[in-house]
């Protein structure tokens, strides 16, 4: 038993290091950044009010999707793009 | 709302690649995520593509603009204590709970089907069964911006933590069952 105890403690410790918090200060930095300079209001404004109704595959949906791709590219995510989702979707005439 | 952009603005250098996905066709049968998973990770005959082995985790936020209260561990017992540690900094924001329970009916199921750890956050169900949600009355004015900020903080932090681990998150055994929404 005396040998097993330190071993299990070491295993626990290694699990903690592997999946612990990478850097405890990061959570606070993320929080402060979001609370002080959130981008959510204007992103939501473009996705909803500017794009209009967005049923699956409709023209309003495509407008929102293309805006998202262009915006992500503008942020430097150069590989942003649309992927297929099948044939479902239409705009009612 | 955008975890990728938020992390980049802080000058963080995640060790793993972070992908941001915005799905379409969820209500019709998780079309967007299911086809993405088939195209990248596993086909309907359960042939695994190389990319499948390189994805550590998928995090899903679907249920409107209510704040995050925790996360479903999706029957993955090994992941539960990890998520409990990752959630600790956000207890004061009301995100406290990690449940071992499954939840269904949204896009993390496509990943779970393909053997990739996929998780959905627990959210306040604001107006979820009322006439606004899932209808053309669900407009900008129904968004709870403060709740969305809280959700962005929690999601960004989970994504960052997952991108920094030495090992990928523990996986459940692949079930090789037909997808729940196949044929929808």
Interface residues (C-beta under 8 A of the other chain):
Chain A: X16 X18 X19 X20 X21 X22 X23 X24 X26 X27 X28 X29 X30 X31 X33 X34 X35 X38 X39 X40 X41 X43 X44 X45 X48 X49 X53 X56 X57 X61 X65 X68 X72 X75 X76 X77 X83 X84 X85 X86 X88 X89
Chain B: X1 X2 X4 X5 X6 X7 X8 X9 X10 X12 X20 X22 X23 X24 X25 X27 X28 X31 X32 X35 X36 X39 X81 X82 X85 X86 X88 X89 X90 X93 X136 X139 X140 X143 X145 X148 X149 X152 X153 X156 X157 X160 X161 X164 X165 X166 X167 X169
